[in-house]
Amino acid sequence: MGRTVRTFRDAIRIEEARWKEFRRTLRPAQREVFDRIFDYARSLADAGTMIPTPRITEVILLSAVLRMQEEIDLIGKRVEALEQMRERSNP
């Protein structure tokens, strides 16, 4: 029988375990942020599987960057909408 290929989600889980001691030293609020980074990676696992030989840490970090950029864009749109509302109410 052939070898079973590890799934990308398994690779993320293994990488997360590798960082366990680092995570343990973080403050609780930082641990929540740290955990979200791995959640972002899991949410983009389908895209991660498309890389022929992924470096798991790079995919995890890029997933976090993508998510942060989405949030920055959303905040920017909210700020712009608030500024427009303020300009209309204060002619």
Stockholm file with secondary structure:
# STOCKHOLM 1.0

chainA/1-91         MGRTVRTFRDAIRIEEARWKEFRRTLRPAQREVFDRIFDYARSLADAGTMIPTPRITEVILLSAVLRMQEEIDLIGKRVEALEQMRERSNP
#=GR chainA/1-91 SS CCCCCCCHHHHHHHHHHHTHHHHHTSCHHHHHHHHHHHHHHHHTHHHHTTSSSCCHHHHHHHHHHHHHHHHHHHHHHHHHHHHHHHHHHCC
#=GC SS_cons        CCCCCCCHHHHHHHHHHHTHHHHHTSCHHHHHHHHHHHHHHHHTHHHHTTSSSCCHHHHHHHHHHHHHHHHHHHHHHHHHHHHHHHHHHCC
//
